Amino acid sequence: MMYRILAIIMLLCINLQAQRLNEVLDMHKDKQLHVGYTYIISSATTSYILKKTRNKKKAILIGIGTGITIGIVKELHDARFKGAERGDIVADIAGSVMGSLIVTIPF
């Protein structure tokens, strides 16, 4: 009974605006793309360096650095033409770190 009352109270407190939700979801698509691209770049770089050097620490650092560097270069390009966003850099860093530490693409 108590759970039903809490559920009803929560539903009454939620402000549902479909248009606003669509704006938020569109904003996050850009961040997801930044995470995805830098994930792939850093993962591939880490795998390649690991295969060539057999040094895991060096491979991870180079992989993260490569992903972040490419993300920063892209943001500098955006700043010149359409405006850069601080959140994009954060997404680039997150994608780079995850790509180097979680999954590597084997060569």
PAZAPA-4460 file (N, C-alpha, C; in steps of 0.05 Angstrom, whole numbers, plus 32768, in hexadecimal, padded with zeros to 4 digits):
% residues 107
    n_x    n_y    n_z   ca_x   ca_y   ca_z    c_x    c_y    c_z   seq   type   mol
   8011   7FE8   8000   8000   8000   8000   8011   8019   8000     1      M     A
   8027   8019   8010   8038   8030   8012   8046   8035   7FF8     2      M     A
   804E   8020   7FE9   805B   8023   7FCF   8048   8030   7FBB     3      Y     A
   802F   8029   7FBC   801C   8035   7FA9   8019   8053   7FAF     4      R     A
   8018   805B   7FC8   8015   8077   7FCF   802E   8086   7FC5     5      I     A
   8046   807B   7FCA   805E   8088   7FC1   805F   808A   7FA2     6      L     A
   8056   8075   7F95   8056   8076   7F77   8043   808B   7F6D     7      A     A
   802C   808E   7F79   8019   80A3   7F71   8024   80BF   7F76     8      I     A
   8031   80C3   7F8D   803D   80DC   7F93   8052   80E3   7F7F     9      I     A
   8063   80CF   7F79   8079   80D4   7F65   806D   80DB   7F4A    10      M     A
   8059   80CD   7F41   804D   80D3   7F27   8040   80EF   7F26    11      L     A
   8035   80F8   7F3C   802A   8113   7F3D   803F   8128   7F3D    12      L     A
   8057   8122   7F46   806C   8136   7F48   807D   8138   7F2E    13      C     A
   807A   8125   7F1C   8089   8125   7F03   807D   8138   7EEF    14      I     A
   808D   8149   7EE3   8084   815B   7ECF   808C   8150   7EB4    15      N     A
   8078   8147   7EA5   807D   813A   7E8B   8079   814F   7E75    16      L     A
   808F   8154   7E67   808E   8165   7E50   809D   8158   7E39    17      Q     A
   808F   814D   7E26   809C   813E   7E11   80B0   814F   7E01    18      A     A
   80A9   8168   7DFB   80BB   8179   7DEC   80D5   817D   7DFB    19      Q     A
   80D3   8183   7E14   80EB   8187   7E24   80FC   816E   7E25    20      R     A
   80F0   8157   7E28   80FE   813E   7E28   810D   8139   7E0E    21      L     A
   8100   813F   7DF7   810D   813C   7DDE   8126   814E   7DDB    22      N     A
   8124   8166   7DE6   813C   8178   7DE5   8153   816C   7DF5    23      E     A
   814D   8161   7E0C   8162   8156   7E1D   816E   813D   7E10    24      V     A
   815D   812C   7E04   8168   8114   7DF6   8179   811C   7DDE    25      L     A
   8171   8130   7DCF   8181   8139   7DB8   819C   8143   7DC1    26      D     A
   819D   8151   7DD8   81B6   815C   7DE3   81C8   8144   7DEA    27      M     A
   81BD   812F   7DF5   81CE   8119   7DFE   81D8   8108   7DE7    28      H     A
   81CB   8109   7DD0   81D4   80FA   7DB9   81F0   8103   7DB1    29      K     A
   81F4   811D   7DB2   820F   8128   7DAB   8224   811E   7DBE    30      D     A
   821E   811D   7DD7   8231   8113   7DEB   8236   80F6   7DE7    31      K     A
   8222   80E7   7DE0   8225   80CA   7DDB   8237   80C5   7DC3    32      Q     A
   8235   80D6   7DAF   8247   80D3   7D98   8264   80D9   7DA0    33      L     A
   8268   80EE   7DB0   8283   80F4   7DB9   828F   80DD   7DC9    34      H     A
   827F   80D1   7DDB   8289   80BA   7DEB   828F   80A3   7DD8    35      V     A
   827D   809D   7DC6   8280   8087   7DB4   8299   8089   7DA2    36      G     A
   829C   80A0   7D96   82B3   80A3   7D83   82CE   80A2   7D92    37      Y     A
   82D0   80B0   7DA9   82E9   80AF   7DB7   82EE   8094   7DC4    38      T     A
   82D8   8085   7DCB   82DB   806A   7DD5   82E8   8059   7DC0    39      Y     A
   82DE   805A   7DA8   82E9   8049   7D92   8306   8051   7D8C    40      I     A
   830B   806B   7D8A   8326   8075   7D84   833A   806C   7D99    41      I     A
   8334   8070   7DB3   8347   8069   7DC8   8349   804B   7DCB    42      S     A
   8334   803C   7DC7   8335   801F   7DC9   8347   8014   7DB3    43      S     A
   8344   801D   7D9A   8354   8014   7D84   8371   801C   7D88    44      A     A
   8376   8034   7D91   8391   803D   7D96   839F   802D   7DAC    45      T     A
   8390   8028   7DC2   839B   8018   7DD8   83A2   7FFC   7DCF    46      T     A
   8391   7FF0   7DBF   8396   7FD5   7DB6   83AF   7FD4   7DA4    47      S     A
   83B1   7FE8   7D92   83C7   7FE8   7D7F   83E2   7FEC   7D8E    48      Y     A
   83E2   7FFF   7DA0   83FB   8005   7DAF   8402   7FED   7DC1    49      I     A
   83EE   7FE0   7DCD   83F3   7FC9   7DDE   83FF   7FB2   7DCD    50      L     A
   83F5   7FAE   7DB5   8400   7F99   7DA4   841D   7F9F   7D9C    51      K     A
   8423   7FB9   7D97   843E   7FC0   7D8E   8452   7FC1   7DA4    52      K     A
   844A   7FCA   7DBC   845D   7FCF   7DD2   845C   7FBA   7DE8    53      T     A
   8445   7FAC   7DEB   8441   7F99   7E01   8442   7FA7   7E1D    54      R     A
   843E   7FC2   7E1D   843F   7FD1   7E35   8422   7FDC   7E3A    55      N     A
   8414   7FD0   7E4D   83F8   7FD7   7E51   83F4   7FF3   7E5B    56      K     A
   8404   7FFC   7E6D   8402   8017   7E78   8406   802C   7E62    57      K     A
   841B   8028   7E53   8421   803A   7E3D   840A   803B   7E29    58      K     A
   8400   8023   7E22   83EA   8022   7E0F   83D1   8030   7E18    59      A     A
   83CA   802D   7E32   83B3   803A   7E3D   83B6   8059   7E3D    60      I     A
   83CE   8062   7E45   83D2   807F   7E46   83D2   808B   7E29    61      L     A
   83DE   807E   7E16   83DD   8088   7DFB   83C1   8087   7DF0    62      I     A
   83B2   8072   7DF6   8396   806F   7DEC   8385   8086   7DF7    63      G     A
   8387   808B   7E11   8377   80A0   7E1D   8380   80BB   7E12    64      I     A
   8399   80BF   7E0F   83A4   80D9   7E05   839B   80DE   7DE8    65      G     A
   839A   80C9   7DD8   8392   80CC   7DBC   8374   80D3   7DBA    66      T     A
   8364   80C6   7DCA   8347   80CC   7DC9   8341   80E8   7DD2    67      G     A
   834E   80F0   7DE8   834A   810B   7DF3   8355   8120   7DDF    68      I     A
   836C   811B   7DD3   8377   812E   7DC0   8365   8132   7DA8    69      T     A
   835A   811D   7D9D   8348   811F   7D86   832F   812E   7D8F    70      I     A
   8325   8128   7DA7   830D   8137   7DB1   8312   8154   7DB3    71      G     A
   832A   815C   7DBE   8330   8178   7DC1   8333   8186   7DA5    72      I     A
   8340   8178   7D93   8343   8184   7D78   8328   8188   7D6B    73      V     A
   8315   8175   7D6F   82FA   8178   7D64   82EC   8190   7D71    74      K     A
   82EF   8194   7D8B   82E3   81AA   7D99   82EF   81C5   7D90    75      E     A
   8309   81C5   7D8B   8315   81DE   7D81   830A   81E5   7D65    76      L     A
   8305   81D0   7D55   82F9   81D5   7D3B   82DC   81DF   7D3F    77      H     A
   82CD   81D3   7D51   82B2   81DD   7D56   82B1   81F9   7D60    78      D     A
   82C5   8201   7D70   82C6   821C   7D7B   82CA   8230   7D65    79      A     A
   82D7   8229   7D50   82DB   823C   7D3A   82C2   823F   7D29    80      R     A
   82B2   822A   7D27   829C   822B   7D13   8280   822B   7D1F    81      F     A
   827A   821A   7D33   825F   8219   7D3D   825C   821A   7D5B    82      K     A
   8271   821C   7D69   8270   821D   7D87   8276   8203   7D94    83      G     A
   8288   8204   7DA7   8290   81EC   7DB5   8280   81EA   7DCF    84      A     A
   827E   81D2   7DDA   8270   81CE   7DF4   8283   81C1   7E07    85      E     A
   8282   81CA   7E20   8293   81BE   7E35   828C   81A1   7E3A    86      R     A
   8273   819A   7E38   826A   817E   7E3C   8275   816B   7E28    87      G     A
   827C   8175   7E10   8287   8164   7DFB   82A3   815A   7E04    88      D     A
   82B3   816C   7E10   82CD   8164   7E19   82CB   814F   7E2F    89      I     A
   82B8   8152   7E41   82B4   813F   7E56   82AC   8124   7E4A    90      V     A
   829B   8124   7E36   8293   810B   7E29   82AB   80FF   7E1A    91      A     A
   82BC   810F   7E0F   82D4   8105   7E01   82E7   80F7   7E15    92      D     A
   82EA   8104   7E2C   82FB   80F8   7E41   82F0   80DD   7E4B    93      I     A
   82D5   80DD   7E50   82C8   80C4   7E59   82CB   80AE   7E44    94      A     A
   82C6   80B4   7E2B   82C9   80A0   7E16   82E5   8096   7E13    95      G     A
   82F9   80A8   7E15   8315   80A0   7E13   831E   808E   7E29    96      S     A
   8316   8095   7E42   831E   8084   7E59   8310   8069   7E57    97      V     A
   82F6   8068   7E51   82E8   804F   7E4F   82F4   803D   7E39    98      M     A
   82F9   804A   7E22   8304   803B   7E0C   831F   802E   7E11    99      G     A
   832F   803C   7E20   834A   8031   7E26   834A   801D   7E3D   100      S     A
   8337   8020   7E50   8338   800E   7E68   8324   7FF7   7E66   101      L     A
   830E   7FFA   7E58   82F9   7FE5   7E59   82FD   7FD0   7E43   102      I     A
   82FB   7FD9   7E2B   82FB   7FC6   7E14   8310   7FD0   7E00   103      V     A
   8320   7FBD   7DF7   8333   7FC4   7DE2   832C   7FB4   7DC8   104      T     A
   8331   7FC0   7DB2   832C   7FB3   7D98   8345   7FA4   7D91   105      I     A
   8343   7F89   7D8E   835B   7F7A   7D87   8365   7F7E   7D6B   106      P     A
   837F   7F7F   7D67   838B   7F81   7D4D   8399   7F67   7D46   107      F     A
***
